[in-house]
């Protein structure tokens, strides 16, 4: 059970909003310590609420979803797969772009990898159906392309700007 | 735990028609993620080995063809529909108490570009002519009916049944005689009698049934301003029958003195919905909109047939679009229509009991989506809907995807408001008022100040006078419903 901090109503585990008063329930649970990998996932999903992305690890890059205006900080791990969750398929990308119209924009389930080595940040297209573009130029699949601050990445038609400094 | 029975495609997360390159990439990704040198989580090594085995078979065209031949036929690559499921979290919790999990199901035509030409429609307008309709309500409805006749295409079928305590067929289905004569018959409609929906519904269904061709969109539009007494059960049964025959229903309530819960129940049995017309001047617009929508139908009604599974229950479901409304919890579930340019989006709340948890993936959804009208199923096969989740120890929960989060927020408000209505009906005015106060504060923080004030006023009225004030109850119900629709908006277009 999750007790609502606003009205004390006991909600079933997994509830997002309190059924009694509609307040957002705390997304917190002390019962288990997440493993490193899980922690990284949570951090990405918690995005655009930088305060919520715990543990103070500074993002090495930020993905700015241009249409939605959201910013996803990337931290903890050296690389992230970008894609969309599809139809209950067991493969889940590190960064699920389905909230950003990924399906309609032609983003593949596993579309690309963004990684960093030292100061250099690179993107690799994973043989996606609709291609990965950097500043309008389509990348050949499976080869690294280095990125600079402000570069516009397009996964299919989904446009993302790479920001190296938190705005 | 990796389930032994999963086929190689699902192990790699691929559809059966994955290209060799997709196979390679999927394997690469799993290998990278689950390599034994790098991961220690329980079960990861087994998953890794499964992926190796899958890759060995699927990367070899000969072995892949042999393997494919051993698989049961694939339902996932459906010729007409595609679907997508977004979950509020990726796993079930391994806990000893019930848990909820939410899912947003989106169903769309597979090939939007080659959308069908508009289907002909077979529609009966079932018009309440009871004395309470006298004046602007009936006059506007009559004018709207005449306008509808003028917009019909040659292939469409229209009928008009007026009802009070007895029905009268004003325009029989398929009567395309002299238009002026038809319009005159509508003009001459006079109000009289009381509201008995069942008799009218029977007559309307009879008109629509005259031509139940598979090519057409069959629909009854009920326009009423009053309560029906004593025949509700009969109406609901009839709606169930209509649903089985592929006849949809829309219920439009005018003014304040009609039973929204009943009209919702009626329409939702067929995958349809109720709507609220506060100002009679809006009757025409709503009817025309409804007609236009019916001509854009791609699929009249999608059914969800689910295998019952002990301990897993769909507690509630709501269609976000097109035409938002609650889903009747009668099996099979009628999810509603898909339009050529508007996907179907339904949000589900599942309750999973601890008894349903086991090792291996738990099938949250295991059923088929079927196109409603029986005479169409031979051409469009059902779409298999399967969603199995792993059970994992409870961790720091994951923020659901934004779209789902916003829809859930609005749905929660709508449900609290509905609960307030139920509490007031059963005499618990304090409880109703408390719920409405909560709704008001949520609405206010969401920037919906007009609705928030309505909610607060009604809370006061319920506390002090033990009754609703004016149109507040329906304003709130359909107002919060409209917020849900806004969240369900098809962002793809």
Interface residues (C-beta under 8 A of the other chain):
Chain A: X1 X7 X12 X13 X14 X15 X16 X17 X18 X19 X20 X21 X22 X23 X24 X27 X28 X29 X31 X32 X34 X35 X37 X38 X39 X41 X42 X45 X46 X47 X52 X68 X70 X81 X85 X86 X87 X88 X89 X90 X91 X92 X96 X98 X99 X101 X103 X104 X109 X110 X126 X127 X141
Chain B: X6 X10 X11 X12 X13 X14 X21 X22 X24 X25 X26 X28 X29 X30 X39 X41 X76 X83 X84 X85 X86 X87 X88 X89 X90 X93 X95 X97 X98 X99 X100 X101 X102 X351 X365 X386 X387 X388 X393 X394 X395 X396 X397 X398 X399 X400 X401 X402 X403 X404 X405 X408 X409 X412 X413 X415 X416 X435 X438 X439 X441 X442 X491 X492
